[in-house]
Amino acid sequence: MAIPGGLLIALEGIDGTGKSTQAALLRDWLAGLGVEVLSTKEPTSGPWGKKIRDSAVSSRMSPQDELHAFVSDRQEHVRDEILPALRRGAAVVIDRYYYSTVAYQGARGLSKADVLAANRAFAPIPDVVFLFDLEPEAGLERVTGRGQGKDLFETVDELSKARENFRWLARTNQHVVQLDAAQAPAEVHRALVSALVRGPLLARLPGLAAALTVPPANPAYALLALAVQLSADASLLPQERARRLWVASVAPVGR
Ligand code: TYD
């Protein structure tokens, strides 16, 4: 399904990779650019989401029932929140999306291709998916360190399979960008923003292109303005553009 407008950014990865932290950092960064942001997550807090959370701590559903529950939750989420926000031209940052269904329900034996097809029938394809990649043991350590305990979705064996499925998605889909989640949160955020400003996506957001002509008071604008300026300079090789942007993202532009 084609995206009606706005920008859809999904954050994915196994448990404990720091998705929620990165979602908050990205939301604040986009809001700092003056963009309307909808920050949301799956499973949702709606009736299907509640059913899913209850099953994770009590008796696990069959893979088929689980697929049905996640897809039903997503159908409501897409219809009631995601599509209206995209139509308004907002940037939607979503913490887990159908790539999680491919990874986790795929890990329980369902066909990855079938799960993908069932979701793509109704759910818009994101402009970009950031996959936070991490060893399952490291992820579990972070989760248990948070005192949340393990639930039934989170055994090492299952997380290893889910991680492999996520990596398969990154290999087979150009819009899935894999990032090393073992780095410090600030480093991961920097890598994510660099990847975002290097592409053409941000310029699609209403008002942002105009804002770029204003002298940059905000360092995030400055980086973005530099990215636009570099992409317009045909005399530079792509590697040189990437290098200059990387240098600027390490040392704020103009200082
Ligand atoms: P999680 O993001 O950990 O939610 P919360 O922080 O509210 O507990 O998601 C709960 C679990 O659901 C997580 O282990 C991954 C799993 N999951 C699936 O198995 N399939 C899906 O489609 C989604 C969205 C999540």
Residues whose N, C-alpha, C, O or C-beta is under 5 A from the ligand:
A	BS01	TYD	D15 E42 P43 F70 R96 Y97 S100 T101 Y104 Q105 F153
